[in-house]
Amino acid sequence: MITFEQMVRRLAKDGKDILSTLTDEKVHAWHMSSCIMGEVGELIAGIHATDTLNEIEELGDIQFYFAGYLDGMKIERKYVIGALDSIIDDLSHPDELVGFLDRKSICVDHMMIAACDLFDATKKWLIYEKALDGEKVLHAAARLEFYLDQYTTLIGATREDVIAANMKKLAVRYGPDYGYSNVAAQVRADKGEVQEPLRDTPHGLSGHTYGDHRDGYGGDKHSN
């Protein structure tokens, strides 16, 4: 009889097999969808604080990766809005709740569920080599759009406010031409952090824990 750990080792798909089937499009979708979940998690972590500027920053990070996902998948936002129109009556509406924190909580809960559904569809496409479930992707994107808008409205901001703040932050980090580099993503000039850029090694990150790693388009524990 094998142990649980041995079973996991046998069933976890080998990284080399995954790499052999990846495409630029799939890697981009994985990057964007995984970071949406991470940024929603950061919004949840700060939900009890009365820091609207931080909330706007986290919402901007979510919008960044959401827009990146849609762009990479060649999904125009108007189709997400169209899908939302068809399901909006079935969604939980935070304005039906009394408490301000309750309204924010229902928004982030549903944002995370939508983000997980988006990631799940992407994971099955990448790892299981299953045909992408376009209907699930669009439905998840529509729900994420709705609850992003609801949360943003609750804190007295607009989508335009959130996007403008994100662009301002990333202009400081990457420069006004928004040219990505790993060094800029690691240094994060907008945070006023002074540190040596991390160096990847064959065994991970030399001298740093994985929790300190910052990659992708730049950000807190994840990319933004």
Secondary structure, 3 states (H helix, E strand, C coil): CCCHHHHHHHHCCCHHHHHHCCCHHHHHHHHHHHHHHHHHHHHHHCCCCCCHHHHHHHHHHHHHHHHHHHHHCCCCHHHHHHHHHHHHHHCCCHHHCCCHHHHHHHHHHHHHHHHHHHHHHHHHHHCCCCCCCHHHHHHHHHHHHHHHHHHHHHCCCCHHHHHHHHHHHHHHHHCCCCCCCHHHHHHCHHHCCCCCCCCEECCEECCCCHHHCCCCCCCCCCCC
